[in-house]
Amino acid sequence: MSERELPALRRERLRALPSVDEVLRGLDGRERLPRARVVEAIRAVLDESRRAVVAADSAEALRRLALDGAALRTRIEARLAEAVAWRLDRVINATGVILHTNLGRAPLAAEALRRLALVGRWYSNLELDVHTKERGSRYSHVDGLLCRLTGAEASLVVNNNAAAVLLALESLARGREVVVSRGELIEIGGAFRIPDILARSGARLVEVGTTNRTRLADYQAAIGAETALLLKVHPSNYRVVGFTEGVTTHELAELGRQRGIPVMEDLGSGSFLDLRPWGLPHEPTAPEVVAAGMDLVTFSGDKLLGGPQAGIVVGRRALVERLRKNPLNRALRIDKLTLAALEATLRVYEEPARALREIPTLRMLTEPEPAVRRRARRCLRGLPAAVRGALGARVVTERAQVGGGALPTVELPTAALALGSALHPAADLDARLRAGRPPVIGRIAADRVLLDCRTVADDEVPFLVAALRALV
């Protein structure tokens, strides 16, 4: 075909494309989706087809384009399948990272899920005292539990720990000075930095000590007439090792009492239980820090605590009340669903043995490696021998991580399914697992896909096995 005939063929192929109405009539409403979504999918496919025709640089390329009714329908149905899928949906976390921020951090306990369903389905006494029929406080639903579990006088809950820190600094130190060790000017995920949040609160940062060594005398020398708060930040997402020195919670709290200055500690990923009996390093718990004399303590609800995303503040009643009355608190407050899940999580903690059984984060942190390995072997046994051979599947020893900015140096012994062969390379398997329903998210190392079974629940094994069988 000559170059002169190519434009004619292009026009012919463009004229052959159906209109939106023609395609819509052909679909016959079988997709059971809102008309607007169906029309949007049809238009997108037709637009793609027109662009492909215009971009074709030869008659052969034009003829290869599949633009018949059946081909268009297949592409439209694929678009509609994507449209009907939920945007926020479950995945199987086989990464071995327990508190995976990108995957939603802590999965909730069954009791929290039951309370979510109940409070979300019906009306609730969110801000009503049903005994007096007068307006109540949403915080009262968890205040007693938090005070009992931590030993604090009062509590407040906002939407995340960054918000808790901001609210505390703005309430207690706006326009005045906050003293912080240079070694504690941390940055966490999402570019949240302590110096930036201090500036946003209106407080002025006073740095003391050095990156690796800060002494009590450094704090003492920095205190002046403008000092409003002494702030201690627990390095929950990093560790400084070697030639180091720091001031303990008790020492800083005592200094604050002597000078009449409030002292606050941001724990970051706070916990209620000491996990050393399960081989984990000591992480200061909220009750320990309160008992050491801290006036205010802030921590997350969805990290080591294993509850919903929340920023929890506990401490002296007078200081907590100042935070509660701050107009900024209104912008940071939590809703009924967060409160329902948090109350249920806290109730489980009233029985520590129950918490270890029922809170998924604690269960994954403390599960013995042999139990993880048995789960990995269950997955392997669920695969026919031909599938195991084709995938090169086997159980291997690996190391899992806590994640979520918690216990940064900890690696947990674990067992994983390793996949990858000449026929099925790791990158291809990883992409296909992520494309499944539900998606399976693993990690790639040494040309193998590793599916870590520490973060795969027992009732997820059938889903994982089905996803693996579908690969071959």
Secondary structure, DSSP 8 states (H G I E B T S, - for coil): --TTHHHHHHHHHHHHS--HHHHHHHHTTTT-S-HHHHHHHHHHHHHHHHHHHHH--SHHHHHHS--SHHHHHHHHHHHHHHHHS-SS---EE-SSEEE-GGGTSS---HHHHHHHHHHHHS---TTEETTTTEE--TTHHHHHHHHHHH--SEEEEESSHHHHHHHHHHHHHTTSEEEEEGGG--EEGGGEEHHHHHHHHT-EEEEES-SSB--HHHHHHH--TTEEEEEEE--TT----SS-B---HHHHHHHHHHHT--EEEEEES--SS--GGGT------HHHHHHTT-SEEEEESSSTT-SSS-EEEEE-HHHHHHHHHSTHHHHHB--HHHHHHHHHHHHHHTSHHHHHHH-HHHHHHH--HHHHHHHHHHHHHTS-HHHHHHHT-EEEEEEEEEETTSSTT-EEEEEEEEE--SSS-HHHHHHHHHTSSS-EE-EEETTEEEEETTSS-GGGHHHHHHHHHTT-
